[in-house]
């Protein structure tokens, strides 16, 4: 190594080469923790020439494994920038803690793979070799469809921009940015309540829809929402399966209600997220702005911004907590987050996003990840992060087998 290199550059180079000691690795991570958020530029400089030189050496890590480290780091940086542009903000007292958690997520993933990187001779073992497996790309298009009241279906990926259907004095349009919207137009006012259902299947990008009252809904993969074409009466009621984020248009005379498997979320105008996948044991409602009332058959409770209500399907209590909002909303901003969830929950997210079936041939690994991956990452790229933690995974067509 050249003498003019900083200590941090030397440590990073040794880590990439796979020759850093445990003390040097700990020192590198400590430096990253202490210098964030001012170290991004420095990291980019360090990862330039030195990274290329390290890869060129015959004893360096493979291109794939080294790229995984960089991808994990820069995906986190990109995520931080994306989240900073969102419509809502978090209290200032949490901002530095959030950045540290972002940095710490990278460290845990890297530390989990430390033994492997220190033993480059193991790179061709069945545990990590994925070259013979066919990869599955991340969703690149939206494959959502709308089922109209008469049962006919509109497939959005093949539909041209512009008017898709007219229902009385409301037209359904597809905008240039892929958004779906219901707009008021000339025509006969609907006399009977008609319902449409927007379905966003597994393996499909997030879809954004504007309802006829001006409210916006974002649907995650493997989700659906049923709603009236026009809201009538003194309430606006929709039914959600899966996960959706709502920005409800204010109307003090018409409350907005989201029903999800016996759980009602009632608002007048606010921003909130509902996670109600049928294969999950709990339903979670997270409030970002305004106020909401959540209720089931026996109890109800009010949420404040930053709070989350957890309602069990087999019990009737309501548990309140203050989650990391960045993690809750990561899906809307293009990231798969694996923080503080068990291996089975990780596999459920992978099933929905990549449209695969997970089978367990043995015991369920006791593995947890701390970190996020860009939703554009291919399946093999996502699985590699799990393999670094010791998971034994193999892909057979669209079936992911956990050994």
N, C-alpha and C positions, 0 to 999 in steps of 0.2 A: 504494500500500500504506500502511496505517496505521502511524504512527510507533511505536505500542506493541507492534507485532509483533516477535517475536524474529527474529534473523538466520536461524535454521533455518526458521521459518515463511515468511519471505520467499523463501528459496531454494526451498522446496517449492512455494510458489505459483507462482513463476516457471517451475519445471520443469513443473508441470501445464499452465501456459499455453503452454508450448513456446517460451519466450523466454529460458530460462537459457543462459548461455554454457557452454562446455566446462569452464571453470575453476569456475563456480558449481555445475555438476552434480557435478564431482569433489569439491568442498567439501561438498556435501550428503551424498554417499555416505560420505565420510570421517567426517562427524559421526555418521551412523547406525552405522557400524562401531564408532566409539569409545564411543558411548553405550549400545549394546546390552549387557546385556539390560534396562537401567533406563529405556529410552526408549519402551517400548510405550505407557505412559499418555500421555507427551508427544506421541507420534505421533498417537494418537487425538484429542487436543485440537487439534493442528495441522490434522488432516485434516477437522475438523468444518466450522466456519464458512468458513474460508479455501478449502477444497476446493469448497464449494457456490458461493462467490462467484466462484471462478475459472471454474467451468463456466458460469456465467451470462453471462460476457463473450463477445461475438461472435468474438473472436480466440482463444478457448480451444480445447483439444482436444475432439474429439467425445466424447459420453457413453460410447460403447462403448470407445474407446481409453483414456480416463481410468479407467473402471471396471476395465479389465484391469489397470492398475497397482495399484489398490487391492486387487483380488482376489488378485493375486500376493502382495502383502505380507501380507494378513490370512490367506490360506491357510497361509502359512508359520507365522504365529503360532498358528493353530489346530492345525497339525501338531505344533508344539512342545508344546502343552498336551496333545494326545492321546498323544503318545509318553511324556510324563512320567507317565501313568497306567498304563503297561503293567506287566506282571508282573515284568519284569527291569530291572536298572539297569546303567548303565555306570560305569566308574571315574571318580572325581571329576575327575581330571586332564584328562579329555576333554570335560567338560561345556561349558567356556567356548569351546573350539575348535569344538565342534559348533554352538553358537549363532552364532559368527562365520561358519561355513560356511553356516548358514541365511540370515543377512543377506547374505552375499556372493552367494548364489544369486540373490537379488532384483536385486542391482546388475548382474550380468552380463546378465540378461534385459533390464533397463531400458536399459543401455548399448548393447545390441545394437540397440535400437529408437531410439537417440538421434537418428540422422540423420533418420529418418522424422518424429519429433516436432518436430524443428527445421524441417521443411519441410511445414507443414500443407496446402499446396496440393496435395500428392501424395496426400491422403487418399482421393481417388476413383479412384486408379489401379487397373488390374486386379490388381496384386500384392496389394492389401490389401482391396479391396471384396468383401465376402462377403454382401451383402444379398440377392442374387438366388438364393443357394444354399439348398437345404433343409437344415436342421440335423438332426443326429442326437443325441438325448438320451443322456446317460450311463445306464448300467444302473440301473434303479430297483427291480427285483425280482430274486429268485433263480430261475433257470430250470433248476436242476439236476434230474437224474433218477437213480433207483437201478434198476439192472438186477439182478433176483433170480436165484438159481441156476437156476431153471426157465426163464429167458428173459423172464419177464414184467417189465414196467417200471412204476415209480411216479414220476409227474411231481409234483415237490414244490410247484411254484407253484400247482397246482390242487388239491392234497391238503389236506384239513382237518387241524387240529391233533388229536393223539391217535394211537391205534394205526393203523399203516399195514399191517403184516403180522406174522404169527407164524411163526417157524421153529423148530420143536421147543420148547425151553424158553426161547427168546429172542424178544422182541418188538421190532419196529422202530417207533419213535414219532417224531412231529414235535411239538416243544415250541412253546410260545407265542412264543418269541423267534426262531423259525425254525430252531433247532438240530435236528439229526437225532441220535438216540441209540438204541443197542441196549441193552435192559434184560433182566435175567434174570427169568423168570416161571415159574409152574407149567406143567408139561408134560413130554412125553417128551424126554429128552436126545438131541440129534442123534447118530446113530451114524456118519454119513458126513460128511466135510468138505464144507461148502457155501460157495460164494463169492458175494459181492455186488460190484457195481461202482458207485461213485458218480461220475457225470460232471457236471462243471460247465462248460457250453459257453462259447464266446466270447460277449461281450456280456451276461454274468451277474454278479451281485454275488458276493462271497466267501461260501462256505458253510462252516459249522462242524458237525463231526460227532464224536460220541463213540462209540468202538468198544466192543465187548463187554467188554474188559479195563479200561475206564475211561480209556484214552488218548484225547487230543483231536487232531483233524486239521482244519486250515483249508485249503481248496482255492481257489486263484486261478482266474480265468477261463481257459478253454481247458485245463483239467486234468482228470485222472481218477485214481481209486485203486481197486484191486481188493484185496479182503481177505476172510479167512474170517469167517463169521458168528460162529463160536466158535473161539478159538485152542486147538489141541490139541498134545500133544507138548512138546518142550523149547524151542520157539521161536515167536515171533509174527512172521509174515512177510507183508508187503504189497508191492504193486507200484504205483509212482507214475509217471504221465506228466504232464508239466507242472510246476507249482510247488505245493508244500505246506509248511505249517509244522506241526511235530509237538510235542506235549507228552506224552511217553510216561510212562504209569503205571509206577512202579518195581516190578520183579519180578526179584530176583536169580537166580531159577531158570528164567526164560524170557527170553532175549534178544529184542529187537525189531529186525527187519531190514527196511529199505526198499530195494527193488531198483528201479533206474532205468537201463534200457538198458545192462546189463552192469556197472553200478556198485552196490556194496552199501554201505549205511550201517548199522552195527550198534551198538546201544546196549542198556543195561539199564533206564534211566529218565532222561530228559533232555529238553531243549528245543533243537530245531534246525530249520533251514530247508533244503529241497532244491529247487533250480531245475533241472529236467530237460526243458525244452521240446524237442520233436523238431526244431524249426527253428533251434535254437541249436547252435553248434559245440562248446560246453563244457557240462559238468554241474557245478554248484556246490553244495557242501554247507557251510552256515554253522552254527557251534555257538554257542548263546547261554548254555547252562548245562549243567554236567555234563561228560561226555566221550563221544566217539564214535570208532569205527574205520571208516574208509572204505577200500574196496578195489576193484580191478578184476581183470582176468584175470592180471595180472603183479605188481602192487604193492599195498601197503597202508600206511596211515599213521594216526596218532592225532591228534585235534584237541583243542586247549584252548579254553576259552571265549573268544570274540572272534576266533577264527580261521576261515578259509574255505579249503576244499580245492577246487581246480579240476582237473577231469579231462577231458581231450580225448576226443572220440569216435573220432578217428583216430590217437590216440597213447596210450601207456600210462603216462605219467609223472603224478605228482601234485604240483601246485604249491600251496604254502601261502602265505597272505597274511592281513593283518589289515584287513578292509574296514570302512567306516563302517556299523555295525549299523543305524543309523537308516534309511539308504538301502536296505539289504537288506530290512528289515521294513516299509517304507513301505506296500506293497500291502495288508498285513493291517490297517493302521490308516487306510485310506481315501485313500491318495495314490498318484499316478503320479509316480515319480521319474525324472528325466532326467539325473542327474549322471554325468559321465565315461563316457558311452556314445555311440557313433557314430549317425549319422542313421538307418541301416538298423535298428539296434536300437530306436530311438525308434518307428519305423514298426511294428515287430513288436508293441510294447506297445499301440500304438493299434489295430492290427488285432484283438488279443485282447479289449481292453476294450470297444471300440465295435462289434465284429463287422462290420468292413469289410474290403475287399480293396484292397491297395495295389499300384498299377501305376506303373512308372517309364517315362515317355515319352522321357526324355533321360538325362543323366548324374545320378549320385547326388550331391546337395549335400554339400559338406564343412562341415557345420554341427553344432555341439555346443551343448547347453543346460546351464545350471547352475541347477537349481531343481526344484520339485515343483508339481504341480497337484492340487487336490482331485478325487477320482474322481467327484464329482457334477457337474463341469464338463462342459458339452456339447461335442460334437466341434468345432464351430466355435470355441468358446472356446479349446480346446486348440490348434487349428490356427493361431489368431491369434498365439499366442506364437511359433510357428515362422515365421510370415510376418514377424514383426518381426525375425527373424534373417536374412531374405532368402530363405526357401524359397518356391517358387512352387507352390501347391497348389490343386486344384479338386476339388469333390465332384460325382460323377455317380451319383445313387442311393446305393448302398452301396459304390461304388468310389471310392477316393481316388487321384487322379492327381497324380503328382509331375512337373512340367514341367522 
